[in-house]
Amino acid sequence: MEELKMRIDNLIESRMRLRERFSKEITLDPKDITITSMDEKFLNKAIEIIEKHIRDENFSMTDFRKEMNMSRSTLFRKIYALTNQSPTEFIRTIRLKRAMMLLKQNYGNISEIAFEVGFSNLSYFSRSFKQLFNVSPANFIKHHQPG
């Protein structure tokens, strides 16, 4: 019984570390992430699929679950268990993290970057960006300009 309890505690601890790592992870290129577990393989596949469709504002949960080859409820449970986000929030987070990278690289203006990552509504993009990073895209650019 004691060994079982220790294994359960270790599993819970590793899930919490993975959640924490994902929430702080800025790099979205799956090639940069070392695959060490089934959960990370799952997240890598999910990120890869989202990246493939990042410009497509019409990329839906239905499209995502079909490409992940999972039912809606199973996908929701798995994404939520690993990231503490719904699949919709997860997709939005990936898009916003990509937008942040593009802003850092001076890829273009805010509206170009918003469209590049699949947001057609600029005010929604700005609100979502500020909610995730606690800074508006315009202020982010001001603080991350070279020189």
C-alpha positions in Angstrom: 0.0 0.0 0.0 2.8 2.4 0.9 4.5 1.8 -2.5 1.3 2.4 -4.3 0.8 5.7 -2.4 4.3 6.8 -3.3 3.8 6.0 -7.0 0.5 8.0 -7.0 2.3 10.9 -5.3 5.1 10.8 -7.8 2.7 10.7 -10.8 0.8 13.7 -9.4 4.0 15.6 -8.8 5.3 14.9 -12.4 1.9 16.1 -13.8 2.2 19.3 -11.8 5.7 19.9 -13.0 4.7 19.3 -16.6 1.8 21.8 -16.2 4.1 24.3 -14.7 6.7 23.8 -17.5 4.0 24.2 -20.2 2.6 27.4 -18.6 6.1 29.0 -18.6 7.4 27.5 -21.8 7.8 30.2 -24.5 9.5 28.2 -27.2 6.8 26.5 -29.3 9.0 24.7 -31.8 8.4 21.0 -31.0 11.9 20.1 -32.3 13.3 22.1 -29.3 11.5 20.0 -26.7 13.1 16.8 -25.6 10.6 14.0 -25.6 10.7 12.2 -22.3 7.2 11.0 -21.7 3.9 10.1 -23.4 2.4 13.3 -22.1 5.1 15.4 -23.7 4.7 13.4 -27.0 1.0 14.2 -26.8 1.7 17.9 -26.2 4.3 18.0 -29.0 1.7 16.5 -31.4 -1.0 19.0 -30.3 1.4 22.0 -30.7 2.6 20.7 -34.1 -1.0 20.5 -35.3 -1.9 24.0 -34.0 1.3 25.4 -35.5 0.4 23.8 -38.9 -3.0 25.7 -38.8 -1.9 28.8 -36.9 -2.9 31.2 -39.7 -6.3 29.6 -40.1 -8.8 31.6 -38.0 -11.4 29.0 -38.8 -9.3 26.1 -37.3 -11.9 24.7 -34.9 -12.1 22.3 -32.1 -13.6 19.8 -34.5 -10.6 20.1 -36.8 -8.3 19.8 -33.9 -9.9 16.7 -32.4 -10.0 15.0 -35.8 -6.3 15.6 -36.3 -5.5 14.4 -32.8 -7.7 11.4 -33.6 -9.6 11.7 -30.3 -13.2 12.3 -29.1 -14.1 15.7 -27.9 -14.4 14.6 -24.2 -11.1 12.6 -24.3 -9.2 15.5 -25.9 -10.7 17.9 -23.3 -9.7 15.6 -20.4 -6.2 15.1 -21.6 -5.4 18.7 -22.5 -7.0 19.9 -19.2 -5.0 17.4 -17.2 -1.7 18.4 -18.7 -2.2 22.2 -19.1 -5.1 23.2 -16.8 -6.7 24.7 -19.9 -9.6 23.7 -22.1 -8.5 22.8 -25.7 -9.8 26.2 -26.9 -7.7 28.0 -24.3 -4.8 25.8 -25.2 -5.1 26.8 -28.9 -5.4 30.5 -28.0 -2.3 30.3 -25.8 -0.2 28.7 -28.5 -1.3 31.4 -30.9 -0.6 34.2 -28.4 2.8 32.7 -27.5 3.7 32.6 -31.2 2.5 36.2 -31.5 4.8 37.2 -28.7 7.7 35.6 -30.5 6.8 37.5 -33.7 6.5 40.8 -31.8 10.0 40.2 -30.3 11.4 39.6 -33.8 9.8 42.8 -35.1 7.9 40.6 -37.7 5.4 43.3 -38.5 2.9 45.6 -36.9 0.4 44.3 -34.3 -2.5 43.8 -36.8 -0.2 41.8 -39.2 0.9 39.6 -36.4 -2.6 39.1 -35.1 -3.7 37.9 -38.6 -0.5 35.8 -38.9 -1.5 33.8 -35.8 -5.2 33.4 -36.7 -6.9 36.4 -35.0 -9.3 38.3 -37.3 -10.5 40.6 -34.5 -7.7 43.0 -33.4 -9.4 44.1 -30.2 -10.0 40.4 -29.2 -6.3 39.7 -29.9 -5.2 42.7 -27.8 -7.5 41.7 -24.9 -6.3 38.1 -25.0 -2.7 39.1 -25.3 -3.0 41.4 -22.3 -4.9 38.8 -20.3 -2.2 36.2 -20.9 1.0 38.3 -20.6 -0.3 41.2 -18.4 0.8 43.7 -21.0 -0.8 45.0 -24.1 0.9 44.2 -27.5 1.8 47.9 -28.0 3.5 48.1 -24.6 5.2 44.8 -25.2 6.7 46.2 -28.3 7.9 49.3 -26.5 9.6 47.3 -23.8 11.2 44.8 -26.3 12.5 47.1 -29.0 16.3 46.9 -29.5 18.4 49.8 -28.5 
